[in-house]
């Protein structure tokens, strides 16, 4: 957020709900026209990623709504697109995410995390909130790996990181970030296009197929 010559970061909560339907991914900010074209492009990329990874045998038959909770102002930019994808995957797989980590980063349709602006301010903003509430030693921020060279953090943040009281995690892919956020491995596809047992990708694929059956389109002929 920029106010005059000052810029600062402020954490926001993003939520997602998923159910049977055919509307795909709905972004509430976009639906009510409280977002710009860059933000909306980032939201549409989420649909492309989910389709390309999980809809190889049949169309997606779910409706998901993503919302930046208690956001009442116009927003733009794609730096929250990776966060949107994390909460979407969490909801689709019914896998909880850690709440002591903040996330920033753009994502492309192949799940690669892309650089964003204001990385320093975003890290410092979340750190200040954590410090005010009490540092636990587990809190931190996921940032694009490509932003590491841009970091010039305030001494208070650098000192906390050096002491192991706060963490900054450079992330290159959405799978890498999900593993950190949910504590479950990404897994790999086998020769039959099946995801590894116990992986979060398997959980997501399984629930998407369950939603497909519940929609009536997955019934046996």
TORBAGU-144644 format. One record per atom (N, C-alpha, C): chain; x, y, z; atom name. Coordinates in steps of 0.02 Angstrom, whole numbers, plus 50000, padded with zeros to 5 digits. Layout:
<recs>
REC	ch	u	v	w	at
REC	A	X	Y	Z	CA
...
</recs>
This chain:
<recs>
REC	ch	u	v	w	at
REC	A	50042	49941	50000	N
REC	A	50000	50000	50000	CA
REC	A	50044	50062	50000	C
REC	A	50029	50110	49957	N
REC	A	50067	50172	49953	CA
REC	A	50024	50231	49976	C
REC	A	50052	50271	50021	N
REC	A	50019	50331	50045	CA
REC	A	50069	50388	50039	C
REC	A	50061	50430	49989	N
REC	A	50109	50482	49976	CA
REC	A	50176	50452	49958	C
REC	A	50228	50470	49996	N
REC	A	50295	50443	49984	CA
REC	A	50309	50380	50024	C
REC	A	50260	50357	50061	N
REC	A	50271	50299	50105	CA
REC	A	50236	50237	50077	C
REC	A	50270	50180	50083	N
REC	A	50242	50116	50062	CA
REC	A	50248	50067	50120	C
REC	A	50198	50025	50129	N
REC	A	50200	49975	50182	CA
REC	A	50158	49915	50162	C
REC	A	50174	49859	50192	N
REC	A	50136	49798	50179	CA
REC	A	50088	49783	50236	C
REC	A	50030	49754	50218	N
REC	A	49980	49737	50268	CA
REC	A	49951	49669	50250	C
REC	A	49953	49620	50294	N
REC	A	49927	49554	50277	CA
REC	A	49852	49554	50267	C
REC	A	49829	49512	50222	N
REC	A	49757	49504	50209	CA
REC	A	49742	49429	50208	C
REC	A	49680	49412	50226	N
REC	A	49659	49342	50228	CA
REC	A	49621	49325	50164	C
REC	A	49640	49271	50131	N
REC	A	49606	49248	50070	CA
REC	A	49575	49181	50085	C
REC	A	49511	49173	50067	N
REC	A	49476	49111	50080	CA
REC	A	49448	49082	50015	C
REC	A	49431	49018	50018	N
REC	A	49403	48984	49959	CA
REC	A	49352	48932	49983	C
REC	A	49297	48928	49945	N
REC	A	49246	48877	49957	CA
REC	A	49233	48840	49892	C
REC	A	49225	48773	49897	N
REC	A	49217	48731	49837	CA
REC	A	49156	48687	49846	C
REC	A	49118	48678	49792	N
REC	A	49062	48632	49792	CA
REC	A	49047	48608	49721	C
REC	A	48998	48564	49716	N
REC	A	48978	48538	49650	CA
REC	A	48949	48596	49609	C
REC	A	48966	48598	49546	N
REC	A	48941	48650	49501	CA
REC	A	48979	48650	49436	C
REC	A	48965	48700	49394	N
REC	A	48997	48703	49329	CA
REC	A	49026	48773	49314	C
REC	A	49031	48814	49365	N
REC	A	49054	48883	49355	CA
REC	A	49129	48891	49359	C
REC	A	49165	48838	49378	N
REC	A	49237	48844	49383	CA
REC	A	49257	48889	49441	C
REC	A	49309	48928	49429	N
REC	A	49337	48971	49482	CA
REC	A	49307	49041	49477	C
REC	A	49272	49062	49528	N
REC	A	49243	49129	49530	CA
REC	A	49283	49171	49581	C
REC	A	49305	49228	49560	N
REC	A	49339	49274	49605	CA
REC	A	49290	49329	49625	C
REC	A	49276	49335	49688	N
REC	A	49224	49381	49711	CA
REC	A	49242	49453	49696	C
REC	A	49307	49472	49705	N
REC	A	49327	49540	49688	CA
REC	A	49315	49556	49615	C
REC	A	49328	49508	49571	N
REC	A	49316	49518	49499	CA
REC	A	49242	49522	49484	C
REC	A	49203	49479	49516	N
REC	A	49131	49476	49503	CA
REC	A	49096	49541	49520	C
REC	A	49119	49575	49572	N
REC	A	49086	49637	49592	CA
REC	A	49123	49699	49567	C
REC	A	49170	49688	49520	N
REC	A	49206	49741	49486	CA
REC	A	49245	49786	49534	C
REC	A	49278	49754	49583	N
REC	A	49321	49791	49628	CA
REC	A	49395	49776	49615	C
REC	A	49410	49754	49554	N
REC	A	49479	49736	49537	CA
REC	A	49496	49759	49467	C
REC	A	49562	49766	49455	N
REC	A	49587	49787	49390	CA
REC	A	49603	49728	49345	C
REC	A	49623	49744	49283	N
REC	A	49634	49692	49233	CA
REC	A	49692	49646	49251	C
REC	A	49745	49672	49282	N
REC	A	49801	49630	49301	CA
REC	A	49781	49579	49354	C
REC	A	49741	49601	49402	N
REC	A	49717	49556	49453	CA
REC	A	49672	49503	49422	C
REC	A	49628	49523	49377	N
REC	A	49581	49476	49346	CA
REC	A	49618	49426	49302	C
REC	A	49671	49448	49269	N
REC	A	49712	49401	49229	CA
REC	A	49742	49349	49275	C
REC	A	49768	49371	49332	N
REC	A	49796	49323	49380	CA
REC	A	49745	49273	49404	C
REC	A	49683	49295	49414	N
REC	A	49630	49249	49435	CA
REC	A	49613	49198	49382	C
REC	A	49612	49219	49319	N
REC	A	49597	49172	49265	CA
REC	A	49652	49121	49256	C
REC	A	49714	49139	49273	N
REC	A	49770	49092	49268	CA
REC	A	49759	49032	49314	C
REC	A	49726	49043	49371	N
REC	A	49713	48988	49417	CA
REC	A	49671	48934	49383	C
REC	A	49620	48955	49346	N
REC	A	49578	48908	49310	CA
REC	A	49619	48869	49259	C
REC	A	49665	48903	49225	N
REC	A	49707	48870	49176	CA
REC	A	49752	48818	49207	C
REC	A	49780	48834	49265	N
REC	A	49824	48786	49300	CA
REC	A	49785	48724	49321	C
REC	A	49728	48734	49353	N
REC	A	49688	48678	49378	CA
REC	A	49664	48635	49321	C
REC	A	49642	48666	49266	N
REC	A	49619	48628	49208	CA
REC	A	49675	48586	49179	C
REC	A	49733	48617	49170	N
REC	A	49790	48582	49139	CA
REC	A	49817	48525	49181	C
REC	A	49811	48531	49247	N
REC	A	49838	48478	49290	CA
REC	A	49788	48424	49307	C
REC	A	49725	48442	49318	N
REC	A	49677	48394	49347	CA
REC	A	49618	48376	49301	C
REC	A	49612	48408	49244	N
REC	A	49554	48394	49200	CA
REC	A	49577	48360	49136	C
REC	A	49619	48309	49142	N
REC	A	49646	48275	49083	CA
REC	A	49599	48224	49054	C
REC	A	49550	48201	49094	N
REC	A	49504	48148	49070	CA
REC	A	49432	48171	49065	C
REC	A	49414	48224	49100	N
REC	A	49345	48249	49096	CA
REC	A	49344	48322	49117	C
REC	A	49291	48358	49099	N
REC	A	49288	48430	49117	CA
REC	A	49283	48439	49192	C
REC	A	49303	48497	49214	N
REC	A	49294	48514	49285	CA
REC	A	49220	48526	49300	C
REC	A	49196	48495	49353	N
REC	A	49126	48504	49372	CA
REC	A	49122	48526	49445	C
REC	A	49150	48584	49458	N
REC	A	49145	48613	49524	CA
REC	A	49140	48689	49517	C
REC	A	49116	48720	49570	N
REC	A	49115	48792	49575	CA
REC	A	49156	48811	49637	C
REC	A	49203	48856	49627	N
REC	A	49245	48879	49683	CA
REC	A	49241	48955	49686	C
REC	A	49233	48982	49746	N
REC	A	49233	49054	49755	CA
REC	A	49293	49074	49797	C
REC	A	49330	49123	49773	N
REC	A	49390	49148	49808	CA
REC	A	49377	49220	49828	C
REC	A	49394	49237	49890	N
REC	A	49379	49304	49915	CA
REC	A	49436	49330	49958	C
REC	A	49454	49393	49949	N
REC	A	49498	49428	49995	CA
REC	A	49454	49456	50050	C
REC	A	49455	49425	50108	N
REC	A	49408	49442	50161	CA
REC	A	49420	49512	50188	C
REC	A	49364	49547	50200	N
REC	A	49363	49614	50228	CA
REC	A	49407	49663	50188	C
REC	A	49404	49656	50123	N
REC	A	49437	49703	50078	CA
REC	A	49383	49745	50046	C
REC	A	49386	49810	50057	N
REC	A	49332	49854	50034	CA
REC	A	49355	49907	49985	C
REC	A	49416	49900	49961	N
REC	A	49443	49949	49913	CA
REC	A	49462	49915	49848	C
REC	A	49471	49954	49797	N
REC	A	49490	49929	49730	CA
REC	A	49560	49900	49733	C
REC	A	49569	49841	49702	N
REC	A	49634	49809	49702	CA
REC	A	49656	49794	49631	C
REC	A	49721	49790	49621	N
REC	A	49748	49770	49555	CA
REC	A	49816	49738	49566	C
REC	A	49842	49708	49513	N
REC	A	49905	49673	49517	CA
REC	A	49894	49598	49526	C
REC	A	49946	49559	49509	N
REC	A	49939	49486	49512	CA
REC	A	49981	49455	49568	C
REC	A	50004	49495	49615	N
REC	A	50049	49468	49667	CA
REC	A	50013	49422	49716	C
REC	A	49947	49421	49715	N
REC	A	49910	49375	49759	CA
REC	A	49887	49312	49722	C
REC	A	49906	49305	49658	N
REC	A	49881	49248	49620	CA
REC	A	49905	49181	49646	C
REC	A	49968	49178	49670	N
REC	A	49991	49114	49698	CA
REC	A	49953	49098	49762	C
REC	A	49938	49149	49802	N
REC	A	49899	49138	49863	CA
REC	A	49830	49111	49846	C
REC	A	49799	49140	49794	N
REC	A	49734	49115	49772	CA
REC	A	49737	49042	49751	C
REC	A	49792	49023	49717	N
REC	A	49799	48954	49696	CA
REC	A	49810	48907	49755	C
REC	A	49848	48930	49804	N
REC	A	49859	48888	49864	CA
REC	A	49793	48874	49900	C
REC	A	49751	48926	49910	N
REC	A	49689	48914	49946	CA
REC	A	49640	48874	49904	C
REC	A	49643	48881	49838	N
REC	A	49600	48841	49794	CA
REC	A	49620	48767	49799	C
REC	A	49685	48753	49795	N
REC	A	49708	48684	49799	CA
REC	A	49694	48655	49868	C
REC	A	49701	48696	49920	N
REC	A	49685	48674	49988	CA
REC	A	49612	48654	49994	C
REC	A	49568	48695	49966	N
REC	A	49497	48680	49971	CA
REC	A	49478	48621	49928	C
REC	A	49507	48616	49868	N
REC	A	49492	48559	49824	CA
REC	A	49516	48493	49855	C
REC	A	49573	48494	49887	N
REC	A	49600	48433	49917	CA
REC	A	49579	48422	49989	C
REC	A	49543	48471	50017	N
REC	A	49522	48468	50087	CA
REC	A	49582	48458	50133	C
REC	A	49633	48498	50118	N
REC	A	49696	48496	50155	CA
REC	A	49708	48564	50188	C
REC	A	49713	48568	50254	N
REC	A	49723	48633	50287	CA
REC	A	49793	48661	50274	C
REC	A	49797	48727	50274	N
REC	A	49861	48761	50265	CA
REC	A	49882	48794	50330	C
REC	A	49947	48800	50339	N
REC	A	49973	48835	50397	CA
REC	A	49950	48908	50398	C
REC	A	49935	48933	50456	N
REC	A	49912	49002	50463	CA
REC	A	49965	49048	50492	C
REC	A	50026	49022	50500	N
REC	A	50081	49064	50525	CA
REC	A	50128	49086	50470	C
REC	A	50108	49074	50408	N
REC	A	50149	49094	50351	CA
REC	A	50109	49140	50305	C
REC	A	50141	49194	50283	N
REC	A	50111	49239	50233	CA
REC	A	50140	49221	50165	C
REC	A	50104	49239	50113	N
REC	A	50124	49220	50045	CA
REC	A	50119	49281	49999	C
REC	A	50167	49289	49956	N
REC	A	50161	49336	49901	CA
REC	A	50195	49306	49840	C
REC	A	50171	49324	49781	N
REC	A	50200	49297	49720	CA
REC	A	50149	49287	49666	C
REC	A	50169	49302	49606	N
REC	A	50127	49288	49547	CA
REC	A	50140	49216	49525	C
REC	A	50092	49187	49489	N
REC	A	50101	49118	49465	CA
REC	A	50079	49114	49392	C
REC	A	50112	49072	49352	N
REC	A	50090	49062	49283	CA
REC	A	50049	48998	49278	C
REC	A	50026	48982	49217	N
REC	A	49981	48925	49208	CA
REC	A	50016	48858	49218	C
REC	A	50082	48859	49223	N
REC	A	50120	48797	49233	CA
REC	A	50142	48790	49306	C
REC	A	50121	48837	49349	N
REC	A	50137	48833	49420	CA
REC	A	50204	48862	49438	C
REC	A	50234	48900	49394	N
REC	A	50298	48932	49411	CA
REC	A	50284	48998	49446	C
REC	A	50320	49009	49501	N
REC	A	50311	49071	49540	CA
REC	A	50351	49127	49508	C
REC	A	50318	49184	49497	N
REC	A	50348	49241	49462	CA
REC	A	50358	49300	49510	C
REC	A	50406	49344	49493	N
REC	A	50423	49400	49538	CA
REC	A	50367	49450	49546	C
REC	A	50370	49486	49601	N
REC	A	50321	49538	49617	CA
REC	A	50357	49600	49643	C
REC	A	50321	49654	49649	N
REC	A	50350	49716	49676	CA
REC	A	50336	49721	49751	C
REC	A	50375	49764	49783	N
REC	A	50363	49778	49854	CA
REC	A	50378	49720	49901	C
REC	A	50425	49676	49883	N
REC	A	50439	49618	49925	CA
REC	A	50462	49638	49995	C
REC	A	50505	49689	49998	N
REC	A	50530	49711	50064	CA
REC	A	50474	49735	50109	C
REC	A	50431	49777	50082	N
REC	A	50376	49805	50121	CA
REC	A	50328	49751	50144	C
REC	A	50316	49701	50101	N
REC	A	50269	49647	50118	CA
REC	A	50298	49604	50174	C
REC	A	50361	49587	50170	N
REC	A	50393	49547	50222	CA
REC	A	50393	49585	50288	C
REC	A	50413	49649	50285	N
REC	A	50417	49689	50346	CA
REC	A	50348	49700	50377	C
REC	A	50296	49708	50335	N
REC	A	50229	49717	50360	CA
REC	A	50204	49657	50399	C
REC	A	50217	49597	50371	N
REC	A	50195	49536	50407	CA
REC	A	50237	49525	50469	C
REC	A	50302	49540	50464	N
REC	A	50345	49533	50523	CA
REC	A	50321	49577	50580	C
REC	A	50303	49639	50565	N
REC	A	50281	49685	50617	CA
REC	A	50217	49660	50652	C
REC	A	50172	49631	50613	N
REC	A	50111	49602	50643	CA
REC	A	50129	49544	50688	C
REC	A	50173	49500	50664	N
REC	A	50194	49442	50704	CA
REC	A	50230	49464	50768	C
REC	A	50274	49514	50761	N
REC	A	50311	49538	50820	CA
REC	A	50264	49568	50871	C
REC	A	50213	49605	50848	N
REC	A	50166	49636	50893	CA
REC	A	50125	49583	50931	C
REC	A	50113	49527	50898	N
REC	A	50073	49474	50930	CA
REC	A	50116	49422	50965	C
REC	A	50181	49426	50953	N
REC	A	50228	49379	50984	CA
REC	A	50258	49331	50934	C
REC	A	50323	49335	50925	N
REC	A	50358	49290	50878	CA
REC	A	50360	49220	50907	C
REC	A	50345	49171	50866	N
REC	A	50343	49101	50888	CA
REC	A	50402	49060	50864	C
REC	A	50439	49087	50815	N
REC	A	50493	49049	50786	CA
REC	A	50473	49009	50725	C
REC	A	50408	49006	50711	N
REC	A	50384	48969	50652	CA
REC	A	50356	49015	50599	C
REC	A	50346	49078	50615	N
REC	A	50315	49124	50567	CA
REC	A	50364	49143	50511	C
REC	A	50336	49161	50454	N
REC	A	50378	49180	50399	CA
REC	A	50338	49199	50337	C
REC	A	50373	49211	50283	N
REC	A	50342	49233	50220	CA
REC	A	50370	49192	50162	C
REC	A	50326	49169	50119	N
REC	A	50346	49137	50056	CA
REC	A	50350	49191	50003	C
REC	A	50408	49197	49971	N
REC	A	50417	49247	49917	CA
REC	A	50443	49212	49855	C
REC	A	50436	49243	49797	N
REC	A	50465	49213	49736	CA
REC	A	50541	49209	49743	C
REC	A	50570	49153	49722	N
REC	A	50643	49145	49724	CA
REC	A	50677	49199	49683	C
REC	A	50643	49223	49631	N
REC	A	50672	49274	49588	CA
REC	A	50674	49343	49620	C
REC	A	50644	49350	49679	N
REC	A	50645	49414	49715	CA
REC	A	50701	49418	49767	C
REC	A	50737	49364	49777	N
REC	A	50787	49362	49831	CA
REC	A	50839	49417	49823	C
REC	A	50862	49428	49762	N
REC	A	50914	49478	49750	CA
REC	A	50889	49549	49762	C
REC	A	50823	49559	49767	N
REC	A	50795	49625	49777	CA
REC	A	50789	49643	49851	C
REC	A	50801	49595	49896	N
REC	A	50788	49607	49966	CA
REC	A	50838	49654	49999	C
REC	A	50811	49704	50034	N
REC	A	50850	49749	50077	CA
REC	A	50808	49761	50139	C
REC	A	50803	49711	50180	N
REC	A	50758	49712	50238	CA
REC	A	50785	49755	50294	C
REC	A	50738	49781	50334	N
REC	A	50756	49822	50392	CA
REC	A	50796	49780	50441	C
REC	A	50842	49811	50478	N
REC	A	50884	49774	50526	CA
REC	A	50844	49732	50576	C
REC	A	50786	49756	50597	N
REC	A	50746	49718	50646	CA
REC	A	50725	49651	50618	C
REC	A	50711	49649	50552	N
REC	A	50690	49587	50519	CA
REC	A	50751	49542	50509	C
REC	A	50805	49571	50486	N
REC	A	50867	49533	50475	CA
REC	A	50890	49500	50540	C
REC	A	50886	49537	50595	N
REC	A	50908	49510	50660	CA
REC	A	50863	49451	50681	C
REC	A	50798	49458	50670	N
REC	A	50751	49405	50689	CA
REC	A	50762	49342	50647	C
REC	A	50777	49352	50583	N
REC	A	50792	49295	50539	CA
REC	A	50856	49260	50561	C
REC	A	50907	49300	50576	N
REC	A	50971	49272	50598	CA
REC	A	50964	49233	50663	C
REC	A	50917	49255	50706	N
REC	A	50906	49221	50770	CA
REC	A	50860	49161	50764	C
REC	A	50833	49150	50704	N
REC	A	50787	49094	50694	CA
REC	A	50717	49107	50719	C
REC	A	50700	49171	50731	N
REC	A	50634	49189	50756	CA
REC	A	50584	49205	50700	C
REC	A	50609	49212	50639	N
REC	A	50567	49229	50581	CA
REC	A	50601	49200	50520	C
REC	A	50562	49187	50468	N
REC	A	50590	49152	50410	CA
REC	A	50565	49183	50345	C
REC	A	50608	49182	50295	N
REC	A	50590	49200	50226	CA
REC	A	50606	49140	50182	C
REC	A	50555	49116	50147	N
REC	A	50563	49056	50106	CA
REC	A	50559	49073	50032	C
REC	A	50614	49068	49995	N
REC	A	50611	49079	49922	CA
REC	A	50579	49018	49888	C
REC	A	50528	49030	49848	N
REC	A	50489	48976	49817	CA
REC	A	50492	48983	49741	C
REC	A	50504	48927	49707	N
REC	A	50508	48928	49634	CA
REC	A	50446	48901	49600	C
REC	A	50410	48854	49633	N
REC	A	50351	48824	49602	CA
REC	A	50294	48819	49653	C
REC	A	50234	48812	49627	N
REC	A	50175	48807	49670	CA
REC	A	50178	48743	49712	C
REC	A	50206	48689	49684	N
REC	A	50212	48627	49722	CA
REC	A	50258	48635	49782	C
REC	A	50313	48671	49771	N
REC	A	50360	48684	49826	CA
REC	A	50327	48723	49882	C
REC	A	50288	48773	49863	N
REC	A	50252	48812	49913	CA
REC	A	50199	48773	49949	C
REC	A	50161	48731	49913	N
REC	A	50109	48691	49944	CA
REC	A	50139	48642	49994	C
REC	A	50196	48612	49977	N
REC	A	50228	48565	50024	CA
REC	A	50244	48600	50090	C
REC	A	50267	48661	50086	N
REC	A	50284	48699	50146	CA
REC	A	50222	48719	50185	C
REC	A	50170	48738	50149	N
REC	A	50109	48763	50181	CA
REC	A	50066	48708	50212	C
REC	A	50066	48649	50182	N
REC	A	50022	48596	50207	CA
REC	A	50059	48537	50238	C
REC	A	50125	48533	50229	N
REC	A	50163	48479	50259	CA
REC	A	50152	48412	50226	C
REC	A	50126	48412	50164	N
REC	A	50114	48350	50126	CA
REC	A	50153	48355	50061	C
REC	A	50182	48300	50039	N
REC	A	50223	48302	49978	CA
REC	A	50180	48311	49916	C
REC	A	50211	48340	49864	N
REC	A	50176	48350	49800	CA
REC	A	50165	48285	49763	C
REC	A	50215	48240	49765	N
REC	A	50210	48178	49729	CA
REC	A	50224	48186	49655	C
REC	A	50219	48132	49618	N
REC	A	50231	48132	49546	CA
REC	A	50179	48088	49512	C
REC	A	50170	48100	49447	N
REC	A	50126	48056	49408	CA
REC	A	50164	47994	49387	C
REC	A	50129	47936	49388	N
REC	A	50161	47875	49364	CA
REC	A	50145	47865	49290	C
REC	A	50162	47807	49263	N
REC	A	50152	47794	49192	CA
REC	A	50079	47794	49172	C
REC	A	50034	47784	49222	N
REC	A	49962	47784	49209	CA
REC	A	49930	47851	49226	C
REC	A	49970	47903	49234	N
REC	A	49946	47970	49250	CA
REC	A	49914	47974	49319	C
REC	A	49932	47929	49364	N
REC	A	49906	47930	49432	CA
REC	A	49957	47963	49479	C
REC	A	49932	48005	49524	N
REC	A	49977	48039	49571	CA
REC	A	50000	47992	49626	C
REC	A	50058	48005	49654	N
REC	A	50086	47965	49708	CA
REC	A	50037	47961	49767	C
REC	A	50033	47902	49797	N
REC	A	49990	47892	49855	CA
REC	A	50012	47937	49913	C
REC	A	49963	47968	49945	N
REC	A	49977	48010	50002	CA
REC	A	49999	48080	49985	C
REC	A	50002	48098	49921	N
REC	A	50023	48165	49901	CA
REC	A	49963	48212	49901	C
REC	A	49976	48277	49906	N
REC	A	49920	48324	49903	CA
REC	A	49889	48326	49834	C
REC	A	49929	48314	49782	N
REC	A	49901	48311	49715	CA
REC	A	49852	48253	49707	C
REC	A	49867	48197	49739	N
REC	A	49821	48141	49737	CA
REC	A	49756	48159	49772	C
REC	A	49761	48193	49830	N
REC	A	49701	48213	49867	CA
REC	A	49657	48261	49825	C
REC	A	49689	48307	49791	N
REC	A	49652	48354	49748	CA
REC	A	49619	48318	49691	C
REC	A	49657	48275	49656	N
REC	A	49629	48238	49600	CA
REC	A	49571	48194	49622	C
REC	A	49578	48161	49679	N
REC	A	49525	48117	49704	CA
REC	A	49461	48156	49719	C
REC	A	49468	48214	49750	N
REC	A	49408	48253	49767	CA
REC	A	49377	48284	49705	C
REC	A	49417	48304	49656	N
REC	A	49389	48330	49593	CA
REC	A	49349	48275	49558	C
REC	A	49374	48214	49559	N
REC	A	49338	48158	49528	CA
REC	A	49274	48143	49568	C
REC	A	49276	48150	49634	N
REC	A	49216	48141	49675	CA
REC	A	49163	48193	49658	C
REC	A	49184	48255	49651	N
REC	A	49137	48308	49632	CA
REC	A	49108	48296	49563	C
REC	A	49149	48267	49519	N
REC	A	49125	48251	49451	CA
REC	A	49070	48198	49455	C
REC	A	49080	48147	49496	N
REC	A	49029	48094	49503	CA
REC	A	48966	48123	49534	C
REC	A	48973	48165	49585	N
REC	A	48915	48195	49618	CA
REC	A	48875	48240	49571	C
REC	A	48909	48268	49522	N
REC	A	48874	48312	49474	CA
REC	A	48828	48274	49428	C
REC	A	48836	48207	49426	N
REC	A	48795	48166	49381	CA
REC	A	48827	48153	49314	C
REC	A	48883	48188	49300	N
REC	A	48917	48179	49236	CA
REC	A	48966	48121	49238	C
REC	A	48980	48096	49298	N
REC	A	49028	48041	49303	CA
REC	A	48996	47974	49312	C
REC	A	48930	47969	49302	N
REC	A	48895	47906	49310	CA
REC	A	48914	47857	49255	C
REC	A	48914	47794	49273	N
REC	A	48928	47742	49223	CA
REC	A	48871	47737	49174	C
REC	A	48888	47727	49110	N
REC	A	48836	47719	49059	CA
REC	A	48803	47651	49066	C
</recs>
